[in-house]
Amino acid sequence: MKIILANGSPKVGDSASRIFLAYLKDYFTDQSRQQPEAVLRDEERKILEAEFHAAHIPEGTMEELKSADALIFACPLYVDGLPGHLLSCLMQMESLLRNPQWQNPGLRIYGIVNCGFYEGIQAQYALELLRNWCARTGLAWCGGIGIGGGGGISMMPAVEGGHGPRAPVEKALAEMTDTVLQQKIQENKYVSVAFPRFLYKLAAQAGWRQSIRANGGKVRDLGKRPEE
């Protein structure tokens, strides 16, 4: 089985998308998981990583897709949709996939969309965009995860044993791992971090204040609106 993990974040360095894909990569090969029949042996697995950080398809990605079993996109939510650069890549891929040279009817597509909003359901329409793209390209949409609170995930500790603020996200990613390995379809799932909403909001507001000061602005500028 060949699985491609596609990082669709515009951030080249650390990002929530990279964190989620790192979880998946670990789960795919973790021999201590409770469902050993869903874990790939060393000689059976091939997990590749593709970096979709710009408005063009990463070199070599289309060639790998011809023999891939699953492609998993992870990206942040942008204005209720997908990042513009990722949309550009999807449009290029759609055009190429019309050519029999690049077609792979057995390829299954999954999606992970995280947002700064607390509620994971905010990612619903972005996942619908991926589903519609699959319908246009003839690929199999197999479900996704909408993750709320993604903006703070990098600052939340990873606690073993299914505990801590990341626990609901880790559980959803582990379940997706089993779905992918069993070549199944899942309904879209929407989760949020296990962190009180009001505290998450306070932390986000503090982060905005810190960020605008670091960039030479003033806190009162956060309330400004474009002139009509």
KETORKOL-186864 format. One line per field, with one value per residue: residue in one letter; chain; x, z negated, y of N, C-alpha, C in turn. Coordinates in Angstrom, 1 decimal, decimal comma, always signed. Atoms other than C-alpha are relative to their C-alpha. Example, Ala and Ser with C-alpha at 12.3 -4.5 7.8 and 13.67 -1.06 7.14 Angstrom:
# KETORKOL-186864
rest <- (A/S) $
kette <- (A/A) $
n_X <- (+0,9/-0,9) $
n_Z <- (+0,0/+0,0) $
n_Y <- (-1,2/-1,1) $
ca_X <- (+12,3/+13,7) $
ca_Z <- (-7,8/-7,1) $
ca_Y <- (-4,5/-1,1) $
c_X <- (+0,9/-0,8) $
c_Z <- (+0,0/-0,8) $
c_Y <- (+1,2/+1,1) $
This chain:
# KETORKOL-186864
rest <- (M/K/I/I/L/A/N/G/S/P/K/V/G/D/S/A/S/R/I/F/L/A/Y/L/K/D/Y/F/T/D/Q/S/R/Q/Q/P/E/A/V/L/R/D/E/E/R/K/I/L/E/A/E/F/H/A/A/H/I/P/E/G/T/M/E/E/L/K/S/A/D/A/L/I/F/A/C/P/L/Y/V/D/G/L/P/G/H/L/L/S/C/L/M/Q/M/E/S/L/L/R/N/P/Q/W/Q/N/P/G/L/R/I/Y/G/I/V/N/C/G/F/Y/E/G/I/Q/A/Q/Y/A/L/E/L/L/R/N/W/C/A/R/T/G/L/A/W/C/G/G/I/G/I/G/G/G/G/G/I/S/M/M/P/A/V/E/G/G/H/G/P/R/A/P/V/E/K/A/L/A/E/M/T/D/T/V/L/Q/Q/K/I/Q/E/N/K/Y/V/S/V/A/F/P/R/F/L/Y/K/L/A/A/Q/A/G/W/R/Q/S/I/R/A/N/G/G/K/V/R/D/L/G/K/R/P/E/E) $
kette <- (A/A/A/A/A/A/A/A/A/A/A/A/A/A/A/A/A/A/A/A/A/A/A/A/A/A/A/A/A/A/A/A/A/A/A/A/A/A/A/A/A/A/A/A/A/A/A/A/A/A/A/A/A/A/A/A/A/A/A/A/A/A/A/A/A/A/A/A/A/A/A/A/A/A/A/A/A/A/A/A/A/A/A/A/A/A/A/A/A/A/A/A/A/A/A/A/A/A/A/A/A/A/A/A/A/A/A/A/A/A/A/A/A/A/A/A/A/A/A/A/A/A/A/A/A/A/A/A/A/A/A/A/A/A/A/A/A/A/A/A/A/A/A/A/A/A/A/A/A/A/A/A/A/A/A/A/A/A/A/A/A/A/A/A/A/A/A/A/A/A/A/A/A/A/A/A/A/A/A/A/A/A/A/A/A/A/A/A/A/A/A/A/A/A/A/A/A/A/A/A/A/A/A/A/A/A/A/A/A/A/A/A/A/A/A/A/A/A/A/A/A/A/A/A/A/A/A/A) $
n_X <- (+0,8/-0,7/+0,8/-0,6/+0,5/-0,2/+0,1/+0,5/-0,2/-1,0/-1,1/-1,0/-0,5/+0,9/+1,4/+0,9/+0,1/-1,2/+0,2/+1,0/-0,5/-1,0/+0,8/+0,5/-1,2/-0,3/+1,0/+0,0/-1,0/-0,1/+0,3/+0,7/+1,4/+0,9/+0,5/-1,2/+0,3/+0,1/-1,3/-0,8/-1,3/-1,0/-0,1/+1,3/+0,4/-0,7/+0,6/-0,7/+0,4/+0,0/+0,1/+0,8/-0,2/+0,0/+1,0/-0,3/-0,1/-1,4/-0,6/+0,1/+1,3/+0,9/-0,6/+0,3/+1,5/+0,4/+0,0/+0,4/+1,3/+0,7/-0,5/+0,6/-0,3/+0,1/-0,2/+0,8/+1,2/-0,2/+1,3/+1,0/-0,4/-1,4/-1,0/-0,1/-1,1/+0,4/+1,0/-0,7/-0,6/+1,1/+0,4/-1,1/+0,1/+1,2/-0,3/-0,9/+0,7/+0,8/-0,9/-0,1/-1,3/+0,0/+1,2/-0,1/+1,3/+0,0/-0,6/+0,9/-0,3/+0,4/-0,4/-0,1/+0,0/+0,1/+0,4/-0,2/+1,3/+0,1/+0,9/-0,5/+1,0/-0,3/-0,7/+0,9/+0,1/-1,3/+0,0/+0,9/-0,7/-0,9/+0,9/+0,4/-1,1/-0,1/+1,1/-0,4/-1,2/+0,3/-0,6/+0,9/-0,1/+0,2/+0,3/-1,0/+0,1/-0,1/-0,6/+0,1/-1,0/-1,3/-1,0/-0,8/-0,4/-1,5/-0,4/+0,6/-0,8/+0,5/+0,1/+0,2/+1,1/+1,3/+0,5/-0,5/+0,9/-0,1/+0,5/+1,0/-0,6/-0,8/+1,0/+0,6/-1,1/-0,3/+1,1/-0,2/-1,0/+0,6/+0,8/-0,9/-0,7/+1,0/+0,6/+1,4/+0,5/+0,5/+0,8/-0,8/+0,0/-0,4/-0,5/-0,7/-0,9/+0,6/-0,4/+1,2/+0,1/-0,3/-1,4/-0,6/+0,3/-0,9/-1,4/+0,0/-0,1/-1,3/-0,9/+0,2/-0,7/-1,5/-0,4/+0,1/-1,1/-1,2/-0,1/+0,0/+1,3/+0,6/+1,1/+1,2/+0,1/+0,7/+1,4/+0,2/+0,7/-0,2/+0,9/+1,1) $
n_Z <- (+0,0/+0,0/+0,5/-0,2/+1,0/-0,7/+0,9/-0,8/+0,7/-0,6/+0,8/-0,3/+1,2/+0,9/-0,2/+0,6/-1,0/+0,1/+1,2/-0,3/-0,9/+0,8/+0,8/-0,9/-0,4/+1,2/+0,2/-1,1/+0,2/+1,4/+0,3/+1,3/+0,0/+0,5/-1,1/-0,8/-1,4/-0,9/-0,1/-1,1/+0,3/-0,7/-1,4/-0,7/+0,0/-0,7/+0,4/-0,6/+0,4/-1,0/+0,6/-0,8/+0,6/-1,0/-0,9/-1,0/+0,6/+0,3/-1,0/+0,2/+0,7/-0,9/-0,3/+1,1/+0,1/-0,9/+0,7/+1,4/+0,5/+0,7/+0,1/+1,2/+0,0/+1,3/-0,2/+0,8/-0,5/-0,5/-0,3/-0,2/-1,1/+0,0/-0,4/-1,4/-0,7/-0,1/-1,0/-1,2/-0,2/-0,3/-1,3/-0,8/+0,0/-0,7/-1,4/-0,4/+0,2/-1,2/-0,9/+0,5/+0,5/+1,4/+0,7/+0,9/+0,5/+1,3/+1,0/+1,0/+0,5/+1,3/+0,3/+1,4/-0,1/+1,4/+0,0/+1,3/+0,7/+1,0/-0,5/-1,2/-1,1/-0,9/-1,1/-0,8/-1,4/-0,7/-0,4/-1,2/-1,2/-0,4/-0,5/-1,3/-0,8/-0,3/-0,9/-1,4/-0,5/+0,0/+1,1/+1,0/+1,3/+1,1/+1,3/+0,5/+1,4/+0,2/+1,3/+0,6/+1,0/-0,6/+0,2/+1,2/+0,2/+0,2/+1,4/+1,0/+0,2/-0,5/+1,2/-0,4/+0,6/-0,4/+0,8/-0,4/-0,9/-1,4/+0,0/-1,0/-1,3/-0,1/-0,2/-1,4/-0,9/+0,1/-0,7/-1,5/-0,3/-0,2/-1,2/-1,2/-0,1/-0,3/-1,3/+0,3/+0,0/+1,3/+0,0/+0,5/+1,5/+0,4/+1,4/+0,5/+1,0/+1,3/+0,7/+0,2/-1,0/+0,4/+0,2/-1,4/-0,6/+0,7/-0,5/-1,3/+0,0/+0,5/-1,1/-1,0/+0,5/-0,1/-1,4/-0,6/+0,5/-0,5/-1,3/-0,1/+0,0/+1,4/+0,4/-0,4/-1,4/-0,2/-0,3/-1,2/-1,2/-1,2/-0,3/-0,9) $
n_Y <- (-1,2/-1,2/-1,1/-1,3/-1,0/-1,2/-1,2/-1,1/-1,3/-0,9/-0,1/+1,0/+0,6/+0,6/-0,3/+1,1/+1,1/+0,8/+0,8/+1,0/+1,0/+0,7/+1,0/+1,1/+0,7/+0,9/+1,0/+1,0/+1,0/+0,3/+1,4/+0,1/-0,4/+1,1/+0,7/+0,4/+0,4/-1,2/-0,6/+0,5/+0,5/-0,8/+0,3/-0,2/-1,4/-1,1/-1,2/-1,1/-1,4/-1,0/-1,4/-0,9/-1,3/-1,0/+0,1/+1,0/+1,3/+0,3/+0,9/+1,4/+0,5/+0,7/+1,3/+0,8/+0,2/+1,1/+1,3/-0,2/+0,6/-1,1/-1,3/-0,7/-1,4/-0,7/-1,5/-0,8/-0,6/-1,4/-0,6/+1,1/+0,9/+0,5/-1,0/-0,3/+0,7/+1,4/+0,1/-0,1/+1,3/+0,9/-0,3/+0,6/+1,4/+0,4/+0,0/+1,1/+1,3/+0,3/+0,8/+1,4/+0,3/-0,3/+0,5/+1,1/+0,1/+0,6/-1,0/-0,5/-1,4/-0,4/-1,4/-0,5/-1,5/-0,6/-1,5/-0,7/+0,1/+1,1/+1,0/+0,6/+0,0/-1,1/+0,5/+0,8/-0,3/+0,3/+1,4/+0,1/-0,4/+1,2/+1,0/-0,4/+0,2/+1,5/+0,3/-0,5/+0,7/+1,5/+0,6/+0,4/-0,8/+1,0/-0,7/-0,9/-0,5/-1,5/-0,1/-1,3/-0,3/+0,3/-1,1/+0,1/+1,4/+0,1/-0,4/+0,9/+1,2/+1,4/+0,9/+1,4/+0,7/-0,6/-1,1/-1,3/-0,8/+0,5/+1,4/+0,2/-0,1/+1,3/+1,2/-0,1/+0,3/+1,4/+0,6/-0,1/+0,9/+1,3/-0,1/+0,0/+1,3/+1,0/-0,4/-0,2/-1,4/-0,5/-1,2/-1,1/-0,1/-1,3/+0,0/-1,2/+0,3/+0,2/-1,2/-0,8/-1,0/-1,4/-0,2/+0,0/-1,3/-0,9/+0,2/-0,5/-1,5/-0,4/+0,2/-1,1/-1,2/+0,2/+0,0/-1,4/-0,8/+0,4/-0,5/-1,4/-0,6/-0,2/+0,9/-0,6/+0,2/+1,3/-0,3/-0,8/+0,6/-0,7/-1,0/+0,3) $
ca_X <- (+0,0/+1,2/-0,1/+0,7/+0,4/-0,1/+0,6/-1,5/-0,5/+1,1/+3,5/+6,7/+7,8/+5,8/+2,0/-1,0/-1,3/+2,2/+1,4/-1,7/+0,1/+2,9/+0,3/-1,0/+2,5/+3,2/-0,1/+0,3/+3,4/+2,8/+3,0/+1,6/-1,8/-4,8/-5,7/-2,6/-4,4/-4,7/-1,0/+1,3/+4,4/+7,7/+7,7/+4,1/+4,1/+5,2/+4,4/+5,3/+5,1/+4,2/+4,6/+1,8/+3,1/+2,9/+0,5/+2,0/+2,0/+5,2/+7,6/+7,1/+3,7/+1,7/+4,1/+3,6/-0,2/-0,3/+0,4/-0,9/-3,7/-4,6/-4,0/-4,6/-4,8/-4,2/-4,7/-6,0/-9,4/-9,3/-12,6/-14,8/-12,8/-9,4/-6,2/-5,9/-2,6/-4,1/-7,1/-4,7/-2,9/-6,2/-7,2/-3,9/-4,3/-7,9/-6,7/-3,9/-6,2/-8,2/-5,2/-5,3/-1,6/-2,3/-5,5/-5,7/-9,3/-8,4/-7,0/-8,9/-9,0/-9,2/-9,1/-8,1/-9,1/-8,3/-9,5/-8,8/-12,5/-13,3/-15,9/-14,7/-18,0/-16,7/-14,6/-17,7/-17,7/-14,0/-14,4/-17,3/-15,0/-12,6/-15,6/-16,8/-13,3/-13,2/-16,6/-15,1/-11,9/-13,6/-11,7/-13,2/-13,9/-13,6/-14,3/-12,5/-12,0/-12,8/-10,7/-11,6/-9,0/-6,2/-4,7/-3,5/-2,7/+1,1/+1,1/-0,9/+1,0/+0,8/-0,2/+0,1/-2,7/-5,5/-5,6/-4,9/-6,3/-5,2/-7,0/-10,2/-8,1/-5,7/-8,7/-10,2/-6,8/-6,3/-9,8/-9,0/-5,8/-7,8/-10,2/-7,4/-5,6/-8,9/-9,7/-13,0/-15,1/-15,9/-18,5/-17,0/-16,1/-15,9/-13,9/-12,5/-9,7/-10,4/-10,0/-12,6/-14,0/-13,8/-10,2/-9,4/-11,0/-9,0/-5,7/-6,6/-7,2/-4,0/-2,2/-3,7/-2,5/+1,0/+1,1/+0,0/+2,5/+5,3/+4,5/+4,5/+0,8/-1,4/-4,0/-6,7/-6,0/-7,5/-11,0/-10,4/-12,5/-11,9/-13,4/-16,7) $
ca_Z <- (+0,0/+0,9/-1,0/-0,2/-3,0/-1,4/-3,5/-2,0/-4,5/-3,1/-6,0/-5,0/-8,6/-11,6/-11,1/-12,6/-9,3/-9,7/-13,2/-12,1/-9,3/-11,7/-13,9/-10,9/-9,9/-13,4/-13,6/-10,2/-11,5/-15,3/-16,2/-19,7/-18,5/-19,7/-16,2/-14,9/-11,8/-10,6/-10,9/-7,9/-8,1/-7,0/-3,7/-2,9/-3,5/-1,5/-3,1/-1,1/-1,9/+0,5/-0,3/+1,3/+0,1/+3,4/+6,3/+8,3/+7,9/+6,2/+8,5/+8,8/+7,1/+10,2/+11,0/+7,5/+7,7/+10,6/+8,2/+4,9/+2,9/+0,8/+0,8/-2,4/-2,2/-5,4/-5,3/-7,2/-6,7/-4,6/-4,6/-4,8/-2,0/-1,0/-0,7/+2,7/+3,5/+2,8/+5,0/+7,8/+7,4/+7,4/+10,6/+12,2/+11,1/+12,4/+15,8/+15,8/+14,5/+17,7/+19,5/+19,3/+18,6/+15,1/+14,2/+11,2/+10,6/+7,4/+5,6/+2,5/+1,2/-2,4/-3,9/-7,2/-7,5/-10,7/-11,7/-14,3/-15,2/-18,2/-16,4/-13,9/-12,0/-10,5/-8,2/-6,7/-3,4/-2,8/-3,0/-0,6/+1,8/+1,7/+2,2/+5,2/+6,6/+6,4/+8,2/+11,1/+11,3/+10,9/+7,8/+4,7/+1,8/-1,4/-4,1/-6,2/-9,6/-10,5/-13,5/-15,7/-17,8/-15,3/-15,8/-19,3/-18,7/-18,5/-22,0/-23,6/-25,2/-23,7/-26,6/-26,3/-27,1/-25,3/-27,6/-27,4/-25,1/-21,9/-22,9/-20,7/-17,7/-18,3/-18,5/-15,2/-13,5/-14,8/-13,5/-10,1/-10,1/-10,5/-7,8/-5,3/-6,0/-5,7/-2,4/-3,8/-3,7/-6,7/-7,3/-7,9/-11,6/-13,4/-16,6/-18,8/-21,2/-24,8/-26,2/-27,6/-24,9/-26,9/-27,8/-24,1/-23,1/-25,8/-24,6/-21,0/-21,8/-23,7/-20,7/-18,3/-20,6/-20,8/-17,1/-16,1/-18,5/-17,2/-13,7/-14,6/-15,0/-18,0/-19,8/-18,9/-15,2/-15,6/-15,4/-12,2/-9,1/-5,5/-4,3/-2,5) $
ca_Y <- (+0,0/+3,4/+6,4/+10,0/+12,6/+16,0/+19,1/+21,9/+24,6/+27,7/+27,5/+25,8/+25,3/+24,3/+24,2/+22,4/+20,5/+19,2/+18,1/+16,2/+14,4/+13,5/+11,8/+9,8/+8,8/+7,4/+5,7/+3,9/+2,1/+1,9/-1,8/-1,1/+0,0/-2,0/-3,1/-4,9/-6,2/-2,6/-1,9/-2,3/-4,4/-2,7/-4,5/-3,6/+0,1/+3,1/+6,4/+9,5/+13,2/+15,9/+19,6/+21,7/+25,1/+27,0/+27,4/+24,5/+20,8/+19,5/+17,8/+14,1/+14,0/+13,1/+10,3/+8,9/+9,3/+6,8/+3,9/+5,4/+3,8/+6,9/+10,6/+12,5/+16,3/+18,4/+22,2/+25,1/+26,7/+30,0/+32,0/+28,9/+27,2/+25,9/+28,0/+29,7/+28,1/+24,6/+25,3/+26,2/+22,9/+21,0/+22,7/+21,7/+18,2/+18,0/+19,0/+16,4/+13,7/+13,9/+12,4/+8,6/+8,7/+10,1/+8,3/+6,0/+5,0/+3,2/+6,3/+7,2/+10,8/+11,9/+15,4/+17,0/+20,7/+22,6/+26,1/+28,7/+28,6/+26,5/+24,5/+21,9/+22,0/+25,3/+23,2/+21,5/+23,5/+23,1/+19,4/+19,7/+21,4/+18,4/+16,1/+18,0/+18,0/+14,2/+14,1/+16,2/+14,2/+10,7/+10,0/+8,4/+10,8/+8,7/+11,3/+13,8/+15,5/+19,1/+20,1/+23,1/+24,9/+24,2/+27,6/+26,6/+23,0/+23,6/+25,2/+22,4/+19,5/+16,0/+13,7/+10,0/+7,6/+9,5/+12,4/+16,1/+18,9/+17,1/+13,8/+14,3/+15,2/+12,2/+9,8/+11,1/+10,8/+7,3/+6,3/+7,7/+5,7/+2,5/+3,6/+4,3/+1,0/-1,0/+0,8/+2,0/+5,2/+7,3/+10,0/+13,5/+13,9/+17,2/+17,6/+20,3/+20,4/+19,4/+22,9/+25,2/+27,5/+30,7/+30,1/+29,3/+32,6/+34,5/+32,9/+33,7/+37,4/+37,6/+36,1/+38,7/+41,5/+40,1/+39,6/+43,1/+44,6/+42,5/+43,8/+47,4/+48,0/+48,9/+46,9/+49,4/+48,7/+45,2/+46,8/+48,7/+48,0/+48,8/+52,0/+51,6) $
c_X <- (+0,9/-0,9/+0,8/-0,6/+0,4/-0,2/-0,4/+0,0/+0,9/+1,3/+1,0/+0,6/-1,1/-1,4/-0,8/-0,1/+1,1/-0,1/-0,9/+0,6/+1,1/-0,6/-0,3/+1,2/+0,4/-1,0/+0,0/+1,1/+0,2/-0,4/-0,7/-1,4/-0,9/-0,6/+1,1/-0,3/-0,1/+1,3/+0,8/+1,4/+1,0/+0,0/-1,2/-0,3/+0,9/-0,7/+0,8/-0,6/+0,1/-0,3/-0,7/+0,0/-0,2/-1,1/+0,3/+0,2/+1,5/+0,5/+0,0/-1,2/-0,9/+0,5/-0,3/-1,5/-0,4/-0,1/-0,4/-1,4/-0,8/+0,8/-0,7/+0,5/-0,2/+0,2/-0,8/-1,2/+0,3/-1,4/-1,0/+0,4/+1,4/+0,9/+0,1/+1,0/-0,4/-1,0/+0,7/+0,6/-1,1/-0,5/+1,0/-0,1/-1,3/+0,2/+0,9/-0,7/-0,9/+0,8/+0,1/+1,4/+0,1/-1,1/+0,3/-1,3/-0,1/+0,5/-1,2/+0,5/-0,6/+0,4/+0,0/+0,0/-0,1/-0,2/+0,3/-1,3/+0,0/-0,7/+0,5/-0,9/+0,3/+0,8/-0,9/+0,1/+1,3/+0,1/-0,9/+0,7/+0,9/-0,9/-0,4/+1,2/+0,2/-1,1/+0,4/+1,1/-0,3/+0,7/-1,0/+0,2/-0,4/-0,2/+1,1/-0,3/+0,0/+0,4/-0,1/+1,1/+1,4/+1,0/+0,8/+0,6/+1,5/+0,4/-0,6/+0,8/-0,6/+0,2/-0,3/-1,2/-1,4/-0,5/+0,6/-0,8/+0,0/-0,8/-1,1/+0,5/+0,8/-0,9/-0,5/+1,1/+0,3/-1,1/+0,1/+1,1/-0,5/-0,8/+0,8/+0,6/-1,0/-0,7/-1,5/-0,3/-0,5/-0,9/+1,0/-0,2/+0,4/+0,3/+0,6/+0,9/-0,7/+0,5/-1,2/-0,1/+0,3/+1,5/+0,8/-0,1/+0,9/+1,5/+0,1/+0,1/+1,3/+1,1/-0,1/+0,7/+1,5/+0,5/+0,0/+1,1/+1,3/+0,2/-0,2/-1,3/-0,4/-1,2/-1,3/-0,3/-0,7/-1,5/-0,3/-0,7/+0,4/-1,0/-1,0/+0,1) $
c_Z <- (+0,0/-0,4/+0,1/-1,0/+0,6/-0,9/+0,9/-0,8/+0,7/-0,8/+0,3/-1,3/-0,8/+0,3/-0,7/+1,0/-0,1/-1,2/+0,2/+0,9/-0,7/-0,9/+0,9/+0,3/-1,1/-0,1/+1,1/-0,3/-1,5/-0,3/-1,4/+0,0/-0,3/+1,2/+0,9/+1,4/+0,9/+0,1/+1,1/-0,4/+0,9/+1,5/+0,8/+0,1/+0,8/-0,3/+0,6/-0,5/+1,1/-0,6/+1,0/-0,6/+1,0/+1,0/+1,2/-0,6/-0,2/+1,0/-0,4/-0,6/+1,0/+0,4/-1,1/-0,1/+0,9/-0,7/-1,5/-0,3/-0,7/+0,0/-1,1/+0,0/-1,5/+0,3/-1,0/+0,7/+0,4/+0,5/+0,4/+1,1/-0,2/+0,3/+1,5/+0,7/+0,2/+1,1/+1,4/+0,4/+0,4/+1,4/+1,1/+0,1/+0,7/+1,5/+0,5/-0,1/+1,1/+1,0/-0,6/-0,6/-1,6/-0,8/-0,9/-0,7/-1,4/-1,1/-0,8/-0,6/-1,4/-0,3/-1,5/+0,1/-1,5/+0,1/-1,3/-0,8/-1,0/+0,5/+1,3/+1,1/+1,0/+1,2/+1,0/+1,5/+0,7/+0,3/+1,1/+1,3/+0,5/+0,6/+1,4/+1,0/+0,4/+1,0/+1,4/+0,6/+0,1/-1,0/-1,2/-1,3/-1,1/-1,4/-0,6/-1,5/+0,0/-1,5/-0,4/-1,0/+0,6/-0,2/-1,3/-0,2/-0,3/-1,4/-1,0/-0,1/+0,5/-1,2/+0,4/-0,7/+0,3/-0,9/+0,5/+1,1/+1,4/+0,1/+1,1/+1,4/+0,3/+0,3/+1,4/+1,0/+0,0/+0,7/+1,5/+0,5/+0,3/+1,3/+1,3/+0,2/+0,4/+1,3/-0,1/+0,2/-1,3/+0,2/-0,5/-1,5/-0,4/-1,5/-0,4/-1,1/-1,4/-0,9/-0,1/+1,1/-0,4/-0,2/+1,4/+0,6/-0,7/+0,6/+1,4/+0,1/-0,4/+1,1/+1,1/-0,5/+0,1/+1,4/+0,6/-0,6/+0,6/+1,5/+0,2/-0,1/-1,5/-0,2/+0,6/+1,5/+0,3/+0,4/+1,2/+1,1/+1,2/+0,3/+1,0/+1,2) $
c_Y <- (+1,2/+1,2/+1,3/+1,0/+1,4/+1,2/+1,2/+1,3/+0,9/+0,2/-1,1/-0,7/-0,7/+0,5/-1,1/-1,1/-1,0/-0,9/-1,2/-1,1/-0,8/-1,1/-1,2/-0,9/-1,0/-1,1/-1,1/-1,1/-0,3/-1,4/-0,2/+0,3/-1,2/-0,8/-0,4/-0,4/+1,2/+0,7/-0,6/-0,5/+0,9/-0,2/+0,3/+1,5/+0,9/+1,3/+1,2/+1,3/+0,9/+1,4/+0,9/+1,4/+1,1/-0,4/-0,9/-1,3/-0,4/-1,0/-1,4/-0,5/-0,7/-1,4/-1,0/-0,4/-1,2/-1,4/+0,1/-0,6/+1,1/+1,3/+0,8/+1,5/+0,5/+1,5/+0,8/+0,6/+1,5/+0,5/-1,1/-0,9/-0,4/+1,1/+0,2/-0,8/-1,5/-0,2/+0,0/-1,4/-1,1/+0,2/-0,6/-1,5/-0,5/+0,0/-1,1/-1,3/-0,4/-0,8/-1,4/-0,4/+0,2/-0,6/-1,2/-0,1/-0,6/+0,9/+0,5/+1,3/+0,2/+1,4/+0,3/+1,6/+0,5/+1,5/+0,6/+0,1/-1,1/-1,2/-0,7/+0,0/+1,2/-0,4/-0,8/+0,4/-0,2/-1,5/-0,3/+0,3/-1,2/-1,1/+0,3/-0,1/-1,4/-0,3/+0,5/-0,8/-1,5/-0,7/-0,3/+0,8/-1,0/+0,6/+0,8/+0,3/+1,5/+0,2/+1,5/+0,2/-0,3/+1,1/-0,1/-1,3/-0,1/+0,4/-0,9/-1,3/-1,3/-0,9/-1,4/-0,6/+0,6/+1,1/+1,3/+0,7/-0,5/-1,3/-0,2/+0,0/-1,3/-1,2/+0,1/-0,4/-1,5/-0,8/+0,1/-0,9/-1,4/+0,0/-0,1/-1,4/-1,1/+0,4/+0,3/+1,5/+0,4/+1,3/+1,1/+0,1/+1,4/+0,0/+1,3/-0,4/+0,0/+1,1/+0,9/+1,2/+1,4/+0,2/+0,0/+1,4/+1,0/-0,1/+0,5/+1,5/+0,5/-0,2/+1,0/+1,2/-0,1/+0,1/+1,3/+0,9/-0,3/+0,5/+1,5/+0,7/+0,2/-0,8/+0,5/-0,2/-1,3/+0,2/+0,8/-0,8/+0,8/+1,1/-0,4/+0,9) $
